[in-house]
Amino acid sequence: MAVDHPDTGTAVVTACGEIDAAGIDGFAEVLLTRTRGTVRVIVLDLRQVSFLCVGALEVLCRARLSTQHQGQDLRVVVTEHAVGRALDVVGLDDLPRVTALNAALDTEMERR
């Protein structure tokens, strides 16, 4: 997991590999900490993720609820079909989703 701040109002959380039971605590800590922060936009970059366990999907659901409550914008970058499908199955199909990081960072995306 890595976190970058391309500007003061944005956090990019990048994950890679499989987010399984062994990595869920770290994933939750990094992502959910951002939802309690002062950034306006959280971009979750899952381009290098090949698998999300049920626990990871639960964390994403909690993150979505938290960002909605805080007035933050949660965006997801996904290229792997299986990861995108998992998001759809648990009802996260309403999250803004793109396949390129620069598209997720586009300030115009807030108006779409």
C-alpha positions, 0 to 999 in steps of 0.5 A: 500500500502506498499513499500519495498526495498530488495536491492538498485536497487529494489522496491517492491510495495505491494497492497491488497484488491480492488483498486477502485476509493477510493484508486486510488490516493494513488495507483498512487502516490506510484507506479508512484513515483517509476517510477521516482526514481533510482531503476532498478526493480519495482515489483508490488505485486498484489497477495492480490488484488481482483479487479482493477478499470479502473483507476488502469489499466490506472495507470499501463499503465502509469507506464509501459510507464514510466518504458520503457522510464526510462530503468526500469524493471516493473514486476507483481506478480499476483495469482488472475485470474480476476486481470490477465485477467484485465491486459490482456484486457488492453494490459498489457499482455506483462509485466513480470508476475509471481505468486511468489514474489521470482520469480519476485525478481530473477535477472535471470528474466531480461534475460528471 
